[in-house]
Amino acid sequence: MFPQHVIARKRDGFALTAGEIGAFIGGATDGSWADYQLSAMLMAIYLRGLTPGETAALTQAIIRSGSVADLSALHRPKVDKHSTGGVGDKVSLHLAPMVAACGPAVPMISGRGLGHTGGTLDKLESIPGFRVGLSLAEFRAQMMKIGVALIGQTAELAPADRKLYSLRDVTSTIECIPLIGASIMGKKIAEGIDCLVLDVKFGRGAFMHDRVRARELAVVLVGLGRDLGKPTRAVLTAMEEPLGRTVGNALEVAESIECLRGEGPADVMEVTLALGEQMLLLAGAAESAADAREKLVAAVASGAALGKFREIVAAQGGDTRVIDDPARLPQTRLQAPVKSPSGGYVGSVDALDVALAALGLGAGRTRAEDRVDPAVGVSHLVKTGEKVPPGGTLCVIHANDEAALADAKAMLEKAIRVGMEPGVPAKLIDEIIG
């Protein structure tokens, strides 16, 4: 089946057969489709869309493009969480050990930075020595030993999605509901889960700016999970300002460690606990949301969650000393505060503008081959509604380049608005679907 034939059919608005979709995914897997052909197909799908049947076929083809992890010997429920991406969204780093400390197994496959946000893998790799590229055998062995793993997509698990994920980042085909749905569910089912909780974000700093579109995606994801026999729940969360007080890979790791010590920012913990509750409920590890929350809070208070994170870092070759001394994480050569020219209240913190400032510093990628600087970013971010004195610090820039620092400072001065009236933070937890 010629690539140009399949591309032309989708370009012209026809519904593709399972065989044609299989040819597309097979070409991404074995390299028989060139990158420019894959990119053309992604753009055709972006413009023409996919029917529910095509989306289901695409998901199944992605799953079949590699192996499916066999975790049947692990005799406890296997639950994962996935976020559609936001600014300062480091929740996976501490949520996985929190849930694992409560009993369920957490096999988590994550991605790299996509667009203006950093990826979980980029954050984890800021820990010296941390390996995200485990083989399927290593992944399974770690799951059997400690019940949790935080890895990237491998050559064995959903390899087609790994290829398409990188191309979507650089071809402006990210915000396509069928592609997002098939990508997420394809790799999640391949990791051997029993159930899944999704953090579907909407707002200025999310890929889905519009709540209606985000909800549409959530419904598609929950439906795909149901059809594939994996109970799935989606939590709609707002992303108007950065989550937490840090944006940048090593900086966010340090903040996640604070969360595991019970010292994390309130907004980060609100989202973390909302997602954790649903994970424990779906896994049958809690009788109610209140019971689930109590267990998660207890796992942090007892040190069990932090201990589980230590096990993850050790198992994947990372330097566990960063857990007790986050200063061992990569540090920048330059640090500079952004000061408020006048006193007042924070009216808003534009998540997208903060993300673009961090991207300009090197915290993310504009091209798939770009190198990420793990140390750069923004810390000590003020939150909407907080009072700021004249000359007060709005945030601190971490940079390794003078020019990039100056550009980021100019952007952040516009991104953070201070006025006489306090802004009202967006309601973080909007709706639970499924």
matplotlib code that plots the C-alpha trace (Angstrom):
import matplotlib.pyplot as plt

x = [0.0, 1.7, 2.0, 0.9, -2.3, -3.2, -2.2, -4.3, -7.4, -7.3, -6.4, -9.6, -11.7, -12.3, -12.5, -9.5, -9.8, -8.1, -5.6, -4.7, -4.3, -2.2, 0.0, 0.6, 1.6, 3.6, 5.5, 6.2, 7.5, 9.7, 10.9, 9.3, 7.4, 9.8, 9.5, 8.0, 5.3, 4.5, 4.3, 2.0, -0.3, -0.3, -1.3, -4.1, -5.5, -5.2, -7.2, -9.7, -10.0, -10.8, -14.1, -14.5, -13.8, -10.6, -9.5, -10.0, -8.2, -5.3, -5.1, -5.0, -2.4, -0.2, -0.5, 0.3, 3.3, 5.3, 5.0, 2.5, 4.1, 3.0, 2.6, 0.1, 2.5, 2.2, -0.9, -2.2, -4.1, -2.0, -3.1, -1.4, -2.0, -1.4, -1.5, -2.2, 0.5, 0.7, 3.2, 4.9, 3.1, 5.5, 2.6, 3.7, 7.0, 5.5, 2.1, 3.5, 5.4, 2.5, 0.0, 2.5, 3.0, -0.7, -0.7, -1.4, 1.3, 2.1, 3.7, 4.1, 5.3, 5.9, 6.9, 9.4, 8.7, 6.1, 5.6, 5.9, 5.9, 8.6, 8.1, 8.3, 11.3, 13.2, 12.5, 13.6, 16.8, 17.9, 18.6, 22.2, 22.4, 18.6, 17.7, 14.4, 15.2, 14.7, 14.2, 10.9, 12.6, 14.1, 10.7, 9.0, 11.7, 11.5, 7.7, 8.0, 10.5, 9.2, 5.8, 6.5, 8.6, 8.9, 10.1, 10.0, 8.7, 11.0, 11.7, 9.4, 6.5, 4.4, 7.4, 5.1, 3.8, 7.4, 8.1, 4.9, 5.1, 8.4, 7.0, 3.8, 5.9, 7.6, 4.7, 2.1, -0.2, -0.3, -3.8, -5.6, -8.0, -7.9, -4.0, -3.8, -6.3, -4.6, -1.2, -2.1, -4.2, -1.9, 1.2, -0.8, -2.5, 0.9, 2.4, 0.2, -2.2, -5.6, -7.0, -6.1, -6.7, -6.2, -5.5, -7.0, -6.0, -7.6, -6.7, -4.0, -1.1, -2.6, -2.6, -6.4, -7.1, -10.8, -12.7, -15.2, -12.4, -10.7, -13.9, -14.3, -10.9, -11.7, -14.8, -12.9, -10.2, -12.6, -14.5, -11.3, -10.4, -13.9, -13.8, -10.4, -11.6, -9.6, -11.7, -10.7, -11.5, -10.7, -10.2, -10.6, -8.2, -7.5, -4.2, -4.4, -1.3, 1.7, 1.2, 3.3, 6.1, 8.7, 8.9, 12.0, 13.3, 15.6, 13.6, 10.4, 12.2, 13.1, 9.5, 8.3, 10.6, 9.1, 5.7, 6.8, 8.0, 4.6, 5.9, 4.6, 2.6, -1.1, -2.2, 0.2, -1.1, -4.7, -4.3, -2.1, -4.7, -7.6, -5.9, -4.6, -8.0, -9.3, -6.4, -7.0, -10.7, -10.3, -7.7, -10.1, -7.6, -10.0, -13.7, -14.3, -12.6, -12.2, -10.6, -8.3, -7.2, -6.5, -4.3, -2.4, -1.8, -0.7, 1.8, 3.4, 3.3, 4.8, 7.7, 6.5, 5.9, 9.4, 10.9, 9.2, 10.6, 14.0, 13.5, 12.6, 15.7, 18.0, 16.4, 16.8, 20.4, 19.9, 21.8, 19.6, 21.6, 19.5, 16.5, 18.2, 20.1, 18.3, 21.3, 23.0, 20.6, 22.0, 22.5, 22.7, 25.5, 23.2, 20.2, 18.3, 15.1, 12.2, 11.0, 7.6, 7.8, 5.0, 3.1, -0.3, -1.8, -1.0, -3.8, -2.7, 0.3, 0.1, 1.0, 1.8, 4.1, 6.0, 6.4, 7.7, 10.2, 11.4, 11.6, 13.8, 16.1, 16.5, 14.1, 12.2, 12.5, 11.5, 12.8, 12.9, 16.7, 17.2, 19.1, 17.3, 19.2, 18.1, 19.1, 17.3, 13.9, 11.9, 11.4, 9.7, 6.8, 4.1, 0.5, -2.6, -4.2, -1.0, 0.1, 3.4, 5.3, 7.0, 10.2, 9.0, 10.2, 7.8, 10.0, 13.7, 15.2, 17.8, 19.9, 23.2, 23.2, 23.1, 21.0, 18.5, 18.2, 17.4, 14.8, 13.2, 13.1, 11.2, 8.7, 8.1, 7.6, 4.7, 3.5, 3.0, 0.5, 0.3, -2.6, -4.6, -7.2, -6.2, -7.0, -9.1, -7.4, -9.1, -10.9, -8.4, -10.6, -13.4, -15.1, -14.6, -15.7, -16.2]
y = [0.0, 3.2, 6.0, 8.7, 6.8, 6.6, 10.3, 11.4, 9.5, 11.2, 14.6, 14.3, 13.5, 9.8, 7.5, 5.2, 1.4, -0.4, -1.7, 1.8, 3.0, -0.2, 0.7, 4.2, 3.0, 0.1, 2.7, 4.8, 1.7, 0.1, 3.3, 2.5, 5.8, 8.8, 11.5, 13.9, 11.3, 10.7, 14.5, 14.9, 12.2, 13.9, 17.2, 15.5, 13.9, 17.3, 19.0, 16.3, 14.5, 10.9, 9.1, 7.2, 4.0, 5.4, 6.6, 3.2, 1.5, 4.0, 3.3, -0.5, -0.2, 1.9, -0.8, -3.6, -1.7, -3.1, -5.4, -5.1, -5.4, -8.6, -7.6, -10.4, -11.9, -8.7, -9.6, -6.1, -3.5, -1.6, 2.1, 5.0, 8.7, 10.9, 14.6, 16.3, 18.9, 22.2, 24.7, 23.7, 20.4, 18.2, 16.1, 12.7, 12.9, 12.7, 11.3, 8.0, 7.2, 8.5, 6.1, 3.2, 3.7, 3.1, -0.3, -0.2, -0.8, 2.3, 1.5, 5.0, 5.7, 9.5, 11.8, 14.5, 18.2, 18.9, 22.5, 25.0, 22.6, 20.4, 16.7, 14.3, 12.5, 15.8, 16.5, 13.1, 13.2, 16.3, 13.9, 12.9, 9.3, 8.8, 6.3, 6.7, 4.3, 1.0, -2.1, -4.0, -6.6, -4.0, -2.3, -5.5, -6.5, -3.1, -3.3, -6.8, -5.5, -2.1, -1.8, 1.5, 2.7, 6.1, 5.4, 6.7, 5.0, 2.2, 0.4, -2.3, -0.4, 1.6, 2.5, 4.0, 6.6, 7.5, 8.4, 10.3, 12.1, 13.7, 14.7, 16.2, 18.5, 20.2, 20.1, 22.0, 19.0, 18.7, 20.0, 17.2, 15.2, 11.9, 12.0, 12.9, 10.2, 7.5, 8.5, 8.6, 5.4, 3.5, 3.8, 3.5, 0.3, -1.1, -0.6, -3.3, -1.2, -2.2, 1.3, 4.9, 8.4, 11.4, 15.0, 16.9, 20.5, 23.6, 27.3, 29.7, 27.3, 24.1, 22.7, 22.8, 26.5, 26.0, 24.1, 22.7, 21.2, 19.8, 18.1, 16.7, 15.2, 13.8, 12.1, 10.5, 9.2, 7.8, 6.1, 4.6, 3.2, 1.7, 0.2, -1.3, -2.8, -0.4, 1.6, 5.2, 8.5, 12.0, 15.0, 18.4, 20.9, 24.6, 25.8, 29.6, 30.2, 27.9, 25.0, 25.6, 28.1, 26.6, 26.1, 24.2, 20.7, 20.5, 23.2, 21.2, 18.1, 20.0, 21.2, 17.6, 16.6, 19.3, 17.9, 14.4, 16.1, 17.6, 21.1, 21.5, 24.4, 24.3, 24.3, 21.5, 19.3, 20.1, 18.7, 15.8, 14.7, 15.0, 12.7, 10.4, 9.9, 8.7, 6.4, 4.7, 4.5, 2.9, 0.5, -0.6, 0.6, 3.0, 3.0, 6.7, 9.9, 10.9, 7.5, 7.8, 11.3, 10.2, 7.4, 9.6, 12.3, 9.5, 8.2, 11.6, 12.2, 8.8, 9.3, 6.2, 8.2, 9.9, 6.4, 5.0, 7.9, 7.1, 3.5, 4.7, 6.9, 4.2, 1.5, 3.7, 4.7, 8.2, 9.9, 9.5, 12.2, 14.8, 13.8, 15.0, 17.8, 19.2, 21.6, 18.6, 19.0, 21.0, 24.7, 27.7, 30.2, 33.1, 33.9, 37.1, 38.3, 40.0, 42.9, 44.5, 48.2, 49.0, 47.4, 45.8, 42.4, 39.9, 40.2, 37.3, 35.2, 34.2, 30.5, 30.6, 33.6, 32.1, 28.9, 30.8, 32.6, 29.3, 27.9, 30.8, 30.0, 26.5, 24.6, 23.1, 22.4, 24.3, 21.4, 17.7, 17.6, 20.6, 20.0, 20.8, 22.7, 20.9, 23.8, 26.8, 28.1, 30.2, 29.8, 31.6, 32.5, 34.6, 33.3, 35.1, 37.1, 37.4, 40.7, 42.2, 45.0, 47.7, 46.2, 42.7, 39.6, 38.3, 35.4, 34.4, 33.6, 30.8, 31.2, 30.2, 33.0, 36.8, 37.5, 34.8, 36.1, 39.6, 38.3, 36.2, 39.1, 41.3, 38.6, 37.8, 41.5, 41.4, 38.0, 38.9, 41.7, 43.6, 46.0, 47.4, 44.6, 40.9, 38.6, 35.5, 32.2, 29.8, 26.9, 24.1, 21.0, 21.6, 18.2, 14.5, 12.4, 8.7]
z = [0.0, -1.2, 1.4, -1.0, -1.7, 2.0, 2.5, -0.4, 0.8, 4.2, 2.6, 0.5, 3.6, 3.2, 6.3, 6.3, 6.6, 9.4, 6.8, 5.7, 9.3, 9.9, 6.9, 8.3, 11.7, 10.2, 8.2, 11.3, 13.1, 10.4, 8.7, 5.4, 5.5, 5.3, 7.9, 5.3, 4.5, 8.2, 8.7, 5.7, 7.1, 10.5, 8.9, 6.9, 10.1, 11.9, 9.1, 8.3, 11.6, 12.3, 13.0, 16.3, 14.4, 12.8, 16.2, 17.8, 14.9, 15.2, 19.0, 18.4, 15.7, 18.0, 20.7, 18.2, 16.9, 19.7, 22.7, 25.6, 29.0, 30.8, 34.4, 35.2, 37.8, 39.8, 41.9, 42.7, 40.7, 38.2, 37.7, 36.0, 35.5, 32.5, 32.0, 28.7, 29.7, 31.4, 32.8, 35.9, 35.9, 37.9, 39.5, 38.1, 39.9, 43.4, 42.6, 41.4, 44.6, 46.7, 45.1, 45.0, 48.8, 49.2, 47.7, 43.9, 41.3, 39.1, 35.7, 34.3, 30.8, 30.2, 27.4, 26.7, 26.4, 23.7, 22.6, 25.4, 28.3, 29.8, 29.9, 32.8, 31.3, 30.9, 34.6, 35.7, 33.6, 35.5, 38.4, 37.8, 36.4, 36.2, 33.4, 31.7, 28.8, 30.5, 28.3, 28.6, 30.7, 33.1, 33.4, 34.3, 36.8, 38.5, 38.7, 40.3, 42.8, 43.9, 42.2, 40.4, 37.5, 35.6, 32.1, 28.5, 25.5, 24.3, 21.1, 22.5, 23.9, 21.4, 19.2, 16.5, 19.0, 20.0, 16.4, 15.8, 19.1, 18.1, 14.7, 16.1, 18.2, 15.2, 12.7, 14.6, 14.8, 18.6, 19.2, 17.4, 19.6, 17.6, 17.6, 21.3, 22.2, 20.2, 21.4, 25.1, 25.2, 22.9, 25.1, 28.3, 27.4, 26.2, 29.6, 31.1, 33.2, 34.6, 34.9, 34.1, 35.4, 33.1, 34.0, 31.0, 31.3, 29.7, 29.8, 28.8, 29.6, 28.3, 24.8, 24.9, 25.7, 25.4, 28.1, 25.6, 23.5, 26.6, 27.7, 24.2, 24.5, 28.0, 26.7, 23.8, 26.1, 28.6, 25.7, 24.3, 27.7, 28.1, 24.6, 25.3, 28.6, 30.8, 33.3, 32.7, 34.5, 33.4, 35.7, 34.0, 35.6, 34.9, 33.7, 33.6, 35.7, 36.3, 38.7, 41.7, 42.0, 39.6, 35.9, 34.7, 34.9, 38.0, 39.7, 39.4, 40.7, 43.8, 44.2, 43.9, 46.7, 48.8, 48.0, 49.2, 52.4, 53.0, 52.1, 48.6, 47.2, 47.9, 44.3, 43.4, 46.2, 45.4, 41.9, 43.2, 45.7, 43.3, 40.8, 43.5, 44.9, 41.6, 41.1, 44.4, 43.8, 40.3, 41.7, 44.5, 47.1, 48.8, 49.7, 49.1, 48.0, 51.6, 52.5, 49.4, 50.5, 54.0, 52.8, 50.4, 53.1, 55.5, 53.0, 52.9, 56.6, 57.4, 54.9, 53.0, 49.8, 50.0, 50.7, 47.5, 45.5, 46.8, 45.7, 42.2, 41.9, 43.1, 40.9, 37.8, 38.5, 39.8, 42.6, 45.7, 47.4, 45.6, 47.7, 50.9, 49.2, 46.1, 45.7, 44.0, 41.1, 38.1, 38.9, 36.7, 36.4, 36.7, 38.9, 38.8, 40.6, 38.7, 41.0, 41.1, 40.3, 42.7, 45.6, 45.2, 44.5, 41.8, 39.3, 37.1, 36.1, 32.4, 32.2, 28.5, 28.7, 31.7, 29.7, 26.7, 28.9, 30.3, 26.8, 25.7, 28.5, 27.2, 29.5, 26.5, 22.8, 19.6, 17.5, 18.2, 18.2, 20.6, 23.8, 27.0, 29.7, 32.9, 35.3, 33.7, 34.5, 36.9, 40.6, 43.5, 41.3, 43.0, 42.8, 41.7, 44.5, 46.7, 48.1, 46.8, 48.4, 46.3, 44.9, 46.0, 44.1, 41.5, 40.5, 40.1, 36.7, 36.5, 33.3, 31.7, 29.1, 29.7, 26.5, 27.3, 30.8, 29.6, 27.1, 29.9, 32.3, 29.7, 29.1, 32.8, 33.6, 31.2, 32.2, 35.9, 36.5, 39.7, 40.5, 43.3, 43.4, 43.9, 41.1, 41.7, 41.0, 38.6, 40.2, 39.7, 39.7, 37.2, 36.5, 36.8, 33.8, 33.8]

ax = plt.figure().add_subplot(projection="3d")
ax.plot(x, y, z, "-o")
ax.set_aspect("equal")
plt.show()
